[in-house]
């Protein structure tokens, strides 16, 4: 079992630097800036929540905290950083995500995210993070305006994160880029990206018992068969408008008295359930049977309706848990994508597009920095103390960044201690240069 210090920012940054040191070098020998230094500089850009690469480059050498906290010995300029990272194969960053999860497992912290005793919920959803009408590369997706013919170039990814209804922290897994594949002139799509993502999940984590939670777009026969092929459980949203045959079957069964129902009122909220096991997914796939759960949340005059299909046999004993697992899907949007977009990670800012992989590499480095923050939120007491003391995350990042660039610290943990417990500067020396 690892010690708690293994989950501090300093330990995680050291681990990531070591992981980056194993990324194959794509440049000629005798380079001035090691690839690991370039990758770690990109990670530091996002860990420090800089608004742009120029802002990071303008003050990257003051004081010596970048070498001390991020182990960077040769800091590239903004142009050098973009040039070096553009040719890095994104697949080489996947082991870094896996290593963070393995570290959580070894420290016995990952088990705090367990669901239904032994499982882990993995919420999956797609999002865009780069869009331009001018800047593009061979991997960009293209959206053509049907009226004007104008083309918008975009980058998207299919994200995945381990989530838990009882925890606000999420652990991002390596996403799957939704980009034009090598040699293809056609746009990639979320369905094809999902096939690649599920395959990679099972390759990276062959023994982890996952429950995949997704929205109604994933509740189709090919995707469900893919989930079964990889031995993955699932809770998928369904909608009456998109799954008419399924809901008509359940309604007929209800009229015949064949459905199961449960209603519980707690703290002024009524939870109403209706479920039916072994329901044909649709008319085209009558042999593909799923279990259907409907849920109504009633608060006074406000009624909200949710519905899912699952591989789990539904009973009174697990109906509440399945409902909570299904509703945890939103954490990939609110706790992951919206956090990256609205809490100073600047997810939709164009830090650099490049001609090969730069846009994807920056997105992966941002998610790795986010993963470090989430691990600290989950398991680092000194980070938690600093967060409680300062309050909102945006203020925490602002004060952390101010200390990082104004004072010399031996480690990032010392900055969290300073914010949590206070500090003072022992003396001040002012040098007046008259030259």
Secondary structure, 3 states (H helix, E strand, C coil): CCCHHHHCHHHHHHHHHHHHCCCCCCCCCCCCCCHHHHHHHHHHHHHCCCCCHHHHHHCCCCCCHHHHHHCCCCCCCHHHHHHHHHCCCHHHHHHHHHHHHHHHHHCCCHHHHEECCCEEEEEEEEEEEEEECCCCCCCCEEEECCCCCCEEEEEEEEEEEEECCCCCCCEEEEEEEECCCCCCCCCCCHHHHHHHHHHHHHHHCCCCCEEEEECHHHCCHHHHHHHHHCCCEEEEECCCCCCHHHHHHHHHHHHCCCCEEEEEEECCEEEEEEEEEEEEEECCEEEEEEEEEEEEEEECCEEEEEEEEECCCCCCCCHHHHHHHHHHHHHHHHHHHHHHHHCCCCCCCCCCCCCCCHHHHHHHHHHHHHHHHHHHHHHCHHHHHHHHHHCCHHHHHHHHHHHHHHCCCCCHHHHHHHHHHCCCCCCCCCCCCCC
